[in-house]
Amino acid sequence: MEQTFKVAYTQEPQRTSFLFHGNIDAHADRHLEDVVRQASSPTVQLDFSNVGRINSMGIALLLRTIKSLKSEKQAEVQISGLNQMNSMLFKMTGIFLMARELGA
């Protein structure tokens, strides 16, 4: 069963939080561009609690999104809610070199 990707976000004075839902693949491109546009706090939290699989295109899009958040928005990027598989994937692909995992 294919899980369509969606993003919900909440805004606080010092943090913008994005909760991801579904699989992250090429179809997530537009939504991840919106994440960069909507981020307006010094800290951005990306919550992967409701994410299924992330394919190679999804990793590329996440790397681009995190890079944009850091360079365009000067935001500290925090990651939360990773399952074991996605945590290993983030370690192998260098995402944790760009963003800090909360609770790790």
N, C-alpha and C positions, 0 to 999 in steps of 0.2 A: 504494500500500500504506500503510495507516494504521499509525502507530507509537504504541502505547500509552505513555503517560507513566509513568515510574518514577523513584524517587530512591533512591540509595544514599548512606550517610554514614559518615564516620569522625570519631572524637573524639580530639583531642590536648589537652594542657593549655591551650594558648593559642589553639587554632583548632578550629572545627568545619567540616568540609568536606562539601559536598553535591554529588554527581555526578548530573546530570540525564540521563535517557535518553528519547528519543522527541520527539514534538511537544508544544508547550506551547499549550494551548487551554483551553476551559471545563472539560474533564475533568481538568485538572491542579489544580483548586481544592483538593480534599481533601489532595493531596500537598503543596502549598505551605503549607497551614495546618500540616501536620505539621513542615515545615521550621522554622517559627517556634517550635513547641513543643519541638523537639529541640535547638535551638541553645542552647548553654550556655557558650560561650567568648566572650572579648572580641572575637575576630575570627571572622567567618563568611565562608567562601569558597564561592561558587556556581560550579560548573564546568559549562560548556555544551558540552564537547567532543563529547558524543554526542547533541546536540539537532539535530533537523531544522528544521522550520518553527515559527515563533512567530506566531500570529495576533493580532488586536487585543485579544481577550479575554485571551489569554496575557500580553500587555504589561500590561494593567490588573491582572491577578493578580500579576505580578512587581513592579509598582510598589507594590501593597499589601503584598506580602511584605517587600520591602526597607524600606518605611516602618515596618512592625511590628518588624522586626529592630532598626532604629535606635532607635525610641522605647520599645518594651517591653523589649528586651534590652540596650539601650545598646551595641550591637555595631558595629564597623567592618565594612562589607560590601565584599568583594572579588569581582571577576568574572574568570573565566578561561575559556579554551577557545572563544572565540567565532569562528564563521566570518565571512567578510567581510560577508555579507548581514545577519546578526544584529548585528554590530558597528555597521553603518550604521543599522539599526533602533533600536538602543539610543541612538545619538547623536541621532537625530531625535526620539525620544520623551522624552528627558531622564533616562533611567536613569543615565547617567554623571554626572549632577549629584548623585545620591544614593549611588552606589557607584563604587569605583575599579577600573579594569581593570588586572589584573596584566600586566606585560610591555609595557605601552603607553607 
